Amino acid sequence: MEIFDSRDSEGKILGKAFGVVLRRLRQERGISQEGLGFESGYHRTYISLLERGQKSPSLQTIFRLANSLKIHPAELIREVGSETETLLRNPRKGVD
């Protein structure tokens, strides 16, 4: 079943969803962007770009971030999937 109109909108929505989840998990753990970057081996500005949905993470990045956030990578992906569904149901929260 196709839930996206185009690949472009799919990427934007997935990027936004990943960023929302990443920011929420990071903040719940009381970690700064700089701290998460240090822990995972990425620069603070890259973490910021991910959180704003302006960059898409590689599989390796997902695993490294999940490890730093003390969450299983599959759970991280499940949460991104749930957030994607939320954004699709509520377009005002979605892509600008």
Buried (B, 14 or more C-beta within 10 A) or exposed (E): EEEBEEEEEBBBBBBBBBBBBBBEBBEEEEBEBEBBBBBBEBEBEBBBBBBBBEBBBEEEBBBBBBBBBEBEBEEBBEBBEEBBEEBBEEEEBBEE
